[in-house]
Amino acid sequence: MKAAKVNPNWLKKRESEIANNLPIDVTTSFNSAIQALIIRLTLANKSFKLYNLGAGVKRVTTDTDKCPCCKRPF
């Protein structure tokens, strides 16, 4: 099975956000994109959380201090 390719423009934008310490909040069902983002966040030593939203949809966020639903601090 051939691996799905992640849009290079999307990936460059995420890399730029990581390099500039901007917050990242991505929701997608495209696992290859989630994997690529997690690898880059890990290599940059950035804290993140991965939420499984159901039906194959995942959310990756660098805002690890607040609940993603109610926005209250943990």
MOPAC internal coordinates of N, CA, C and O (Angstrom, degrees):
PM7 1SCF
backbone

  N    0.0000 0     0.00 0     0.00 0    0    0    0
  C    1.4520 1     0.00 0     0.00 0    1    0    0
  C    1.5272 1   108.72 1     0.00 0    2    1    0
  O    1.2310 1   120.28 1   -47.36 1    3    2    1
  N    1.2862 1   117.07 1   132.64 1    3    2    1
  C    1.4603 1   123.34 1  -179.26 1    5    3    2
  C    1.5351 1   109.80 1   -83.23 1    6    5    3
  O    1.2310 1   121.14 1   -44.63 1    7    6    5
  N    1.3383 1   115.42 1   135.37 1    7    6    5
  C    1.4645 1   119.95 1   178.87 1    9    7    6
  C    1.5273 1   110.37 1   -69.92 1   10    9    7
  O    1.2310 1   120.91 1   -38.92 1   11   10    9
  N    1.3176 1   115.86 1   141.08 1   11   10    9
  C    1.4608 1   121.16 1   178.65 1   13   11   10
  C    1.5245 1   109.38 1   -72.63 1   14   13   11
  O    1.2310 1   120.74 1   -36.78 1   15   14   13
  N    1.3107 1   116.19 1   143.22 1   15   14   13
  C    1.4541 1   120.98 1  -178.47 1   17   15   14
  C    1.5271 1   110.34 1   -94.52 1   18   17   15
  O    1.2310 1   121.56 1   -44.90 1   19   18   17
  N    1.3249 1   114.62 1   135.10 1   19   18   17
  C    1.4605 1   121.51 1   178.82 1   21   19   18
  C    1.5252 1   108.13 1   -86.69 1   22   21   19
  O    1.2310 1   120.46 1   -41.31 1   23   22   21
  N    1.3217 1   116.73 1   138.69 1   23   22   21
  C    1.4556 1   122.01 1   178.76 1   25   23   22
  C    1.5306 1   109.42 1   -56.00 1   26   25   23
  O    1.2310 1   119.76 1   -60.36 1   27   26   25
  N    1.3383 1   118.06 1   119.64 1   27   26   25
  C    1.4688 1   120.21 1  -177.14 1   29   27   26
  C    1.5283 1   113.15 1   -62.68 1   30   29   27
  O    1.2310 1   119.57 1   148.79 1   31   30   29
  N    1.3198 1   118.43 1   -31.21 1   31   30   29
  C    1.4726 1   120.73 1   177.87 1   33   31   30
  C    1.5228 1   110.90 1   -67.11 1   34   33   31
  O    1.2310 1   120.51 1   138.37 1   35   34   33
  N    1.3208 1   116.63 1   -41.63 1   35   34   33
  C    1.4563 1   121.61 1   178.07 1   37   35   34
  C    1.5311 1   109.65 1   -62.63 1   38   37   35
  O    1.2310 1   121.03 1   135.51 1   39   38   37
  N    1.3319 1   115.64 1   -44.49 1   39   38   37
  C    1.4498 1   121.04 1  -178.17 1   41   39   38
  C    1.5294 1   111.81 1   -66.06 1   42   41   39
  O    1.2310 1   120.11 1   139.47 1   43   42   41
  N    1.3153 1   117.40 1   -40.53 1   43   42   41
  C    1.4696 1   121.14 1   177.59 1   45   43   42
  C    1.5302 1   110.90 1   -63.21 1   46   45   43
  O    1.2310 1   120.52 1   141.57 1   47   46   45
  N    1.3294 1   116.62 1   -38.43 1   47   46   45
  C    1.4676 1   120.36 1   178.07 1   49   47   46
  C    1.5308 1   110.39 1   -63.71 1   50   49   47
  O    1.2310 1   120.07 1   136.33 1   51   50   49
  N    1.3355 1   117.47 1   -43.67 1   51   50   49
  C    1.4647 1   121.03 1   177.97 1   53   51   50
  C    1.5303 1   110.52 1   -64.45 1   54   53   51
  O    1.2310 1   119.98 1   139.54 1   55   54   53
  N    1.3355 1   117.64 1   -40.46 1   55   54   53
  C    1.4650 1   121.29 1   178.34 1   57   55   54
  C    1.5263 1   110.83 1   -62.68 1   58   57   55
  O    1.2310 1   120.57 1   140.57 1   59   58   57
  N    1.3284 1   116.51 1   -39.43 1   59   58   57
  C    1.4602 1   121.30 1   178.29 1   61   59   58
  C    1.5280 1   110.34 1   -65.18 1   62   61   59
  O    1.2310 1   120.30 1   138.44 1   63   62   61
  N    1.3245 1   117.03 1   -41.56 1   63   62   61
  C    1.4643 1   121.12 1   177.82 1   65   63   62
  C    1.5270 1   110.75 1   -62.32 1   66   65   63
  O    1.2310 1   120.31 1   139.07 1   67   66   65
  N    1.3164 1   117.01 1   -40.93 1   67   66   65
  C    1.4636 1   121.18 1   178.86 1   69   67   66
  C    1.5238 1   109.98 1   -64.98 1   70   69   67
  O    1.2310 1   120.29 1   133.60 1   71   70   69
  N    1.3333 1   117.06 1   -46.40 1   71   70   69
  C    1.4634 1   121.66 1  -178.17 1   73   71   70
  C    1.5269 1   112.06 1   -63.54 1   74   73   71
  O    1.2310 1   120.24 1   147.53 1   75   74   73
  N    1.3301 1   117.14 1   -32.47 1   75   74   73
  C    1.4664 1   121.82 1  -178.55 1   77   75   74
  C    1.5227 1   113.31 1   -95.25 1   78   77   75
  O    1.2310 1   120.34 1  -169.02 1   79   78   77
  N    1.3373 1   116.95 1    10.98 1   79   78   77
  C    1.4697 1   122.90 1   179.54 1   81   79   78
  C    1.5241 1   113.09 1    55.67 1   82   81   79
  O    1.2310 1   120.20 1  -144.28 1   83   82   81
  N    1.3127 1   117.22 1    35.72 1   83   82   81
  C    1.4587 1   121.70 1   176.30 1   85   83   82
  C    1.5262 1   109.36 1   -86.26 1   86   85   83
  O    1.2310 1   120.24 1   -27.35 1   87   86   85
  N    1.3214 1   117.14 1   152.65 1   87   86   85
  C    1.4698 1   118.97 1   178.47 1   89   87   86
  C    1.5242 1   111.09 1   -68.70 1   90   89   87
  O    1.2310 1   121.05 1   -35.78 1   91   90   89
  N    1.3098 1   115.61 1   144.22 1   91   90   89
  C    1.4638 1   121.72 1   178.54 1   93   91   90
  C    1.5174 1   107.94 1  -119.17 1   94   93   91
  O    1.2310 1   120.95 1   -47.68 1   95   94   93
  N    1.3155 1   115.78 1   132.32 1   95   94   93
  C    1.4570 1   122.22 1   176.72 1   97   95   94
  C    1.5279 1   106.95 1  -146.56 1   98   97   95
  O    1.2310 1   120.76 1   -81.90 1   99   98   97
  N    1.3176 1   116.15 1    98.10 1   99   98   97
  C    1.4640 1   122.25 1  -173.93 1  101   99   98
  C    1.5199 1   108.90 1  -119.24 1  102  101   99
  O    1.2310 1   120.67 1   -47.86 1  103  102  101
  N    1.3198 1   116.32 1   132.14 1  103  102  101
  C    1.4584 1   122.70 1   175.08 1  105  103  102
  C    1.5217 1   108.02 1  -123.18 1  106  105  103
  O    1.2310 1   120.66 1   -56.72 1  107  106  105
  N    1.3432 1   116.35 1   123.28 1  107  106  105
  C    1.4590 1   120.43 1  -178.21 1  109  107  106
  C    1.5269 1   110.53 1  -159.58 1  110  109  107
  O    1.2310 1   121.02 1   -17.90 1  111  110  109
  N    1.3101 1   115.66 1   162.10 1  111  110  109
  C    1.4601 1   121.46 1   173.64 1  113  111  110
  C    1.5250 1   110.73 1  -106.50 1  114  113  111
  O    1.2310 1   120.13 1  -176.24 1  115  114  113
  N    1.3338 1   117.35 1     3.76 1  115  114  113
  C    1.4575 1   122.36 1  -178.29 1  117  115  114
  C    1.5314 1   108.70 1   -88.33 1  118  117  115
  O    1.2310 1   120.81 1   -81.97 1  119  118  117
  N    1.3443 1   116.05 1    98.03 1  119  118  117
  C    1.4595 1   121.63 1  -173.30 1  121  119  118
  C    1.5213 1   113.53 1   -59.24 1  122  121  119
  O    1.2310 1   119.37 1   144.39 1  123  122  121
  N    1.3102 1   118.80 1   -35.61 1  123  122  121
  C    1.4586 1   120.82 1   179.74 1  125  123  122
  C    1.5252 1   110.91 1   -62.00 1  126  125  123
  O    1.2310 1   119.96 1   142.87 1  127  126  125
  N    1.3234 1   117.69 1   -37.13 1  127  126  125
  C    1.4609 1   121.38 1   178.22 1  129  127  126
  C    1.5239 1   110.52 1   -68.73 1  130  129  127
  O    1.2310 1   120.22 1   138.05 1  131  130  129
  N    1.3243 1   117.19 1   -41.95 1  131  130  129
  C    1.4589 1   121.38 1   178.25 1  133  131  130
  C    1.5277 1   109.67 1   -62.34 1  134  133  131
  O    1.2310 1   120.35 1   135.45 1  135  134  133
  N    1.3196 1   116.93 1   -44.55 1  135  134  133
  C    1.4612 1   121.03 1   179.82 1  137  135  134
  C    1.5185 1   111.18 1   -61.63 1  138  137  135
  O    1.2310 1   120.13 1   134.50 1  139  138  137
  N    1.3191 1   117.36 1   -45.50 1  139  138  137
  C    1.4634 1   121.67 1  -179.63 1  141  139  138
  C    1.5263 1   110.59 1   -62.56 1  142  141  139
  O    1.2310 1   120.42 1   138.73 1  143  142  141
  N    1.3241 1   116.81 1   -41.27 1  143  142  141
  C    1.4624 1   121.10 1   179.81 1  145  143  142
  C    1.5259 1   110.92 1   -66.33 1  146  145  143
  O    1.2310 1   119.95 1   136.08 1  147  146  145
  N    1.3177 1   117.70 1   -43.92 1  147  146  145
  C    1.4626 1   121.44 1   179.58 1  149  147  146
  C    1.5244 1   111.00 1   -63.16 1  150  149  147
  O    1.2310 1   119.96 1   139.32 1  151  150  149
  N    1.3077 1   117.68 1   -40.68 1  151  150  149
  C    1.4684 1   121.17 1   177.35 1  153  151  150
  C    1.5184 1   110.12 1   -60.10 1  154  153  151
  O    1.2310 1   120.09 1   133.82 1  155  154  153
  N    1.3137 1   117.44 1   -46.18 1  155  154  153
  C    1.4655 1   120.91 1  -178.73 1  157  155  154
  C    1.5255 1   112.15 1   -66.72 1  158  157  155
  O    1.2310 1   120.34 1   140.08 1  159  158  157
  N    1.3246 1   116.95 1   -39.92 1  159  158  157
  C    1.4679 1   120.15 1   177.56 1  161  159  158
  C    1.5309 1   110.73 1   -64.69 1  162  161  159
  O    1.2310 1   120.50 1   140.23 1  163  162  161
  N    1.3163 1   116.65 1   -39.77 1  163  162  161
  C    1.4577 1   121.14 1   179.69 1  165  163  162
  C    1.5257 1   110.88 1   -66.64 1  166  165  163
  O    1.2310 1   120.18 1   135.37 1  167  166  165
  N    1.3237 1   117.26 1   -44.63 1  167  166  165
  C    1.4626 1   120.64 1   178.87 1  169  167  166
  C    1.5258 1   112.31 1   -63.29 1  170  169  167
  O    1.2310 1   120.51 1   150.56 1  171  170  169
  N    1.3395 1   116.63 1   -29.44 1  171  170  169
  C    1.4661 1   121.43 1   179.09 1  173  171  170
  C    1.5334 1   111.96 1   -89.23 1  174  173  171
  O    1.2310 1   120.38 1  -176.26 1  175  174  173
  N    1.3310 1   116.88 1     3.74 1  175  174  173
  C    1.4759 1   122.27 1  -178.87 1  177  175  174
  C    1.5242 1   112.73 1    56.20 1  178  177  175
  O    1.2310 1   120.43 1  -139.65 1  179  178  177
  N    1.3288 1   116.79 1    40.35 1  179  178  177
  C    1.4678 1   122.52 1   177.91 1  181  179  178
  C    1.5283 1   109.41 1   -98.23 1  182  181  179
  O    1.2310 1   120.76 1   -44.23 1  183  182  181
  N    1.3021 1   116.14 1   135.77 1  183  182  181
  C    1.4641 1   120.62 1   175.63 1  185  183  182
  C    1.5167 1   109.37 1   -73.97 1  186  185  183
  O    1.2310 1   121.04 1   -37.55 1  187  186  185
  N    1.3301 1   115.62 1   142.45 1  187  186  185
  C    1.4635 1   120.39 1   178.60 1  189  187  186
  C    1.5120 1   108.47 1  -153.54 1  190  189  187
  O    1.2310 1   121.25 1   -16.31 1  191  190  189
  N    1.3143 1   115.21 1   163.69 1  191  190  189
  C    1.4579 1   122.28 1   173.10 1  193  191  190
  C    1.5113 1   108.55 1  -127.52 1  194  193  191
  O    1.2310 1   121.34 1   -36.04 1  195  194  193
  N    1.3090 1   115.03 1   143.96 1  195  194  193
  C    1.4552 1   122.62 1   177.25 1  197  195  194
  C    1.5221 1   107.56 1  -114.46 1  198  197  195
  O    1.2310 1   120.93 1   -56.78 1  199  198  197
  N    1.3242 1   115.82 1   123.22 1  199  198  197
  C    1.4605 1   121.84 1   178.19 1  201  199  198
  C    1.5198 1   108.91 1  -112.84 1  202  201  199
  O    1.2310 1   120.38 1   -51.47 1  203  202  201
  N    1.3264 1   116.88 1   128.53 1  203  202  201
  C    1.4597 1   121.69 1   172.67 1  205  203  202
  C    1.5246 1   107.06 1   -89.88 1  206  205  203
  O    1.2310 1   121.01 1   -64.74 1  207  206  205
  N    1.3283 1   115.68 1   115.26 1  207  206  205
  C    1.4539 1   120.58 1  -175.16 1  209  207  206
  C    1.5278 1   112.98 1   -91.73 1  210  209  207
  O    1.2310 1   120.48 1   171.60 1  211  210  209
  N    1.3094 1   116.69 1    -8.40 1  211  210  209
  C    1.4558 1   121.28 1  -179.17 1  213  211  210
  C    1.5142 1   111.42 1   103.06 1  214  213  211
  O    1.2310 1   120.91 1   -21.75 1  215  214  213
  N    1.3178 1   115.87 1   158.25 1  215  214  213
  C    1.4652 1   123.58 1   179.51 1  217  215  214
  C    1.5278 1   112.09 1    56.93 1  218  217  215
  O    1.2310 1   120.34 1  -150.76 1  219  218  217
  N    1.3234 1   116.95 1    29.24 1  219  218  217
  C    1.4582 1   121.35 1   177.90 1  221  219  218
  C    1.5114 1   115.16 1    81.97 1  222  221  219
  O    1.2310 1   120.15 1  -174.18 1  223  222  221
  N    1.3277 1   117.33 1     5.82 1  223  222  221
  C    1.4647 1   121.35 1  -178.99 1  225  223  222
  C    1.5285 1   108.69 1   -94.19 1  226  225  223
  O    1.2310 1   121.26 1   -45.03 1  227  226  225
  N    1.3335 1   115.20 1   134.97 1  227  226  225
  C    1.4595 1   121.21 1  -179.41 1  229  227  226
  C    1.5184 1   110.15 1  -127.96 1  230  229  227
  O    1.2310 1   121.57 1   -26.77 1  231  230  229
  N    1.3389 1   114.60 1   153.23 1  231  230  229
  C    1.4536 1   121.00 1   177.82 1  233  231  230
  C    1.5226 1   108.24 1  -127.50 1  234  233  231
  O    1.2310 1   120.44 1   -50.90 1  235  234  233
  N    1.3363 1   116.77 1   129.10 1  235  234  233
  C    1.4558 1   122.70 1   175.59 1  237  235  234
  C    1.5213 1   106.93 1  -114.92 1  238  237  235
  O    1.2310 1   121.10 1   -50.69 1  239  238  237
  N    1.3357 1   115.51 1   129.31 1  239  238  237
  C    1.4547 1   119.80 1  -179.94 1  241  239  238
  C    1.5201 1   110.25 1  -139.18 1  242  241  239
  O    1.2310 1   121.21 1   -33.36 1  243  242  241
  N    1.3192 1   115.28 1   146.64 1  243  242  241
  C    1.4599 1   120.11 1   175.49 1  245  243  242
  C    1.5246 1   110.84 1   -94.93 1  246  245  243
  O    1.2310 1   120.18 1   177.68 1  247  246  245
  N    1.3181 1   117.27 1    -2.32 1  247  246  245
  C    1.4598 1   121.73 1   176.27 1  249  247  246
  C    1.5272 1   107.40 1   -85.90 1  250  249  247
  O    1.2310 1   120.88 1   -92.48 1  251  250  249
  N    1.3284 1   115.93 1    87.52 1  251  250  249
  C    1.4575 1   120.91 1  -172.70 1  253  251  250
  C    1.5247 1   113.14 1   -93.97 1  254  253  251
  O    1.2310 1   120.20 1  -178.37 1  255  254  253
  N    1.3297 1   117.23 1     1.63 1  255  254  253
  C    1.4660 1   121.13 1  -176.98 1  257  255  254
  C    1.5249 1   113.93 1   -95.92 1  258  257  255
  O    1.2310 1   119.81 1   168.03 1  259  258  257
  N    1.3397 1   117.97 1   -11.97 1  259  258  257
  C    1.4610 1   121.29 1  -175.56 1  261  259  258
  C    1.5219 1   110.94 1  -125.90 1  262  261  259
  O    1.2310 1   121.44 1   -28.15 1  263  262  261
  N    1.3080 1   114.85 1   151.85 1  263  262  261
  C    1.4567 1   121.41 1   172.95 1  265  263  262
  C    1.5357 1   108.16 1   -67.95 1  266  265  263
  O    1.2310 1   118.94 1   -48.81 1  267  266  265
  N    1.3233 1   119.63 1   131.19 1  267  266  265
  C    1.4572 1   120.35 1  -178.29 1  269  267  266
  C    1.5317 1   113.62 1   -68.63 1  270  269  267
  O    1.2310 1   120.49 1   161.45 1  271  270  269
  N    1.3108 1   116.68 1   -18.55 1  271  270  269
  C    1.4622 1   119.55 1  -178.78 1  273  271  270
  C    1.5264 1   112.25 1   -89.15 1  274  273  271
  O    1.2310 1   121.03 1   124.89 1  275  274  273
  N    1.3334 1   115.64 1   -55.11 1  275  274  273
  C    1.4611 1   118.92 1  -173.33 1  277  275  274
  C    1.5378 1   113.23 1  -100.68 1  278  277  275
  O    1.2310 1   119.99 1   172.63 1  279  278  277
  N    1.3179 1   117.63 1    -7.37 1  279  278  277
  C    1.4789 1   124.78 1   178.18 1  281  279  278
  C    1.5206 1   113.46 1    66.14 1  282  281  279
  O    1.2310 1   119.74 1  -165.59 1  283  282  281
  N    1.3360 1   118.11 1    14.41 1  283  282  281
  C    1.4625 1   120.56 1   176.08 1  285  283  282
  C    1.5284 1   109.50 1   -81.94 1  286  285  283
  O    1.2310 1   120.28 1   -30.57 1  287  286  285
  N    1.3241 1   117.07 1   149.43 1  287  286  285
  C    1.4742 1   119.66 1   177.91 1  289  287  286
  C    1.5236 1   111.12 1   -65.14 1  290  289  287
  O    1.2310 1   121.09 1   -31.59 1  291  290  289
  N    1.3156 1   115.52 1   148.41 1  291  290  289
  C    1.4654 1   120.55 1   175.41 1  293  291  290
  C    1.4909 1   110.61 1   -76.69 1  294  293  291
  O    1.2310 1   120.10 1   180.00 1  295  294  293

